[in-house]
């Protein structure tokens, strides 16, 4: 009797299938692991290159700054050769001008006086404009900040031209113009204008004395600046 040829059993077929599947899974894992490792290596390489470039740039900037500071330090440490550095000679004192005409000097000319800087010079000129000019050096004490000591220091170098005085006429000036003068208060200027509005005209200092608010001390200070029309008032 002839024997039948036996083929693989059902169990063997299942084993082959599972083995093939396992091999495919292992091959897939190996493939993806290799790819991930290559990408990681590539990223690490790029990061390393970038870090090297940045480090080289920082080193270049550091060397450049160090060279600049070294050059500047060397320049500052260079010894001075001028004689004043070794002898410690004080600067030459500013020479006092011969005289300064107080009513025509500008701010630069006033600064030639010892003790008069830009601020004082501007204050003096502004006050002189409001006043109409100085008739006495003591009027500088009316400028804010000027002390008797400063006036005594610069007084011998001052000259005053009283012909440059700008006079005020109480018969023609308006209220704001009168009140702008340092010696006339606003209420006094108002009283002058009100009395003038009644038809009165001022011809002398005695006419101004008719105004109750005008004290004799005020009129005494105003006297050099008053002009009633045809002639300048005098004592």
C-alpha angles and dihedrals in degrees: 000000000000119000119233118239109248120218130199114300126240091256092053092052091052090049092053091049093050091046092051091049091049091050091050091050092049091048090050093049091049092048096050092043090053091048093049091048091051092050091048091049091049092050091047090050092050092047091049091051092048091049091050091051092049092046091051090049093049091048090051092050091046092051091047093051092045090052091049093049091047091051092048092047091049090050092050092047091053106119118246117240101195114114095232090066092061100033096040091221112184118236116268112267118249111258118241112237119243094242138338120210102226099206098051105030117113124218094271092052092048090054089064086076114091110251095022112108131172094282095051091043092055092046092051093050093047092049091046090055092052093043097047092237137318122282094180137025090232088071087075086076086070089064110095112258099013109126130197088249091056092046091051089050097052098028096092090056097052127099123185125204105199092186087076093063115128109222130211126221114209089199096062111023120098125236096265092047093052094045091051091069111096092229097053121073120213094250090050091052089049092053091050092052093045093051090046090052090062090064097264120140127201116232101163145003089271089065090056090051087066087073107088094213093056106091122200090244090057093049090048091057092043095049097092091050101047123106118174096188120275099034140022115251117249133181 
